[in-house]
């Protein structure tokens, strides 16, 4: 599966998946074959960071 390239679309996609299907970013990335650091870096550019306790980007 290809992740959205646009950071805001990526944010929406990832947070929806985390809310509905995955208990952690690592499990989501393992399932999709994605690099969690790449996602974190891309979303940091639009001022979002992963909150492990909330299991979402805020």
C-alpha positions as CSV (number, residue, x, y, z in Angstrom):
1,X,0.0,0.0,0.0
2,X,1.3,3.5,-0.9
3,X,0.9,6.1,1.8
4,X,-0.4,9.5,0.9
5,X,2.3,11.9,-0.2
6,X,0.6,15.1,1.1
7,X,1.4,15.6,4.8
8,X,-2.2,16.5,5.8
9,X,-3.7,13.6,3.9
10,X,-1.0,11.4,5.5
11,X,-2.0,12.7,9.0
12,X,-5.7,11.9,8.4
13,X,-4.9,8.4,7.0
14,X,-2.5,7.5,9.8
15,X,-4.6,8.8,12.6
16,X,-7.7,7.0,11.2
17,X,-5.7,3.7,11.0
18,X,-4.4,4.2,14.5
19,X,-7.8,4.9,15.9
20,X,-9.6,2.1,14.1
21,X,-7.1,-0.7,13.5
22,X,-3.7,-0.5,15.2
23,X,-2.7,-0.2,18.9
24,X,0.6,1.5,18.0
25,X,2.5,3.3,15.2
26,X,5.0,0.5,15.0
27,X,2.3,-2.1,14.4
28,X,0.7,0.0,11.7
29,X,4.1,0.5,10.0
30,X,4.9,-3.2,10.3
31,X,1.6,-4.1,8.6
32,X,2.0,-1.5,5.8
33,X,5.7,-2.0,5.3
34,X,6.3,1.7,6.2
35,X,9.1,3.3,8.1
36,X,7.8,5.0,11.3
37,X,10.7,7.5,11.3
38,X,9.8,8.7,7.8
39,X,6.2,9.2,8.9
40,X,7.3,11.1,12.0
41,X,9.7,13.3,10.0
42,X,7.1,14.1,7.4
43,X,4.4,15.0,9.9
44,X,6.9,17.0,12.0
45,X,7.3,19.3,9.1
46,X,3.6,20.3,9.5
47,X,4.0,20.5,13.3
48,X,2.6,17.1,14.3
49,X,4.2,14.6,16.7
50,X,3.3,11.1,17.6
51,X,1.9,10.8,21.1
52,X,2.3,7.1,22.2
53,X,-0.2,7.5,25.1
54,X,-2.9,8.8,22.9
55,X,-1.8,6.6,19.9
56,X,-2.2,9.5,17.5
57,X,-0.4,12.4,16.0
58,X,-1.2,15.7,17.7
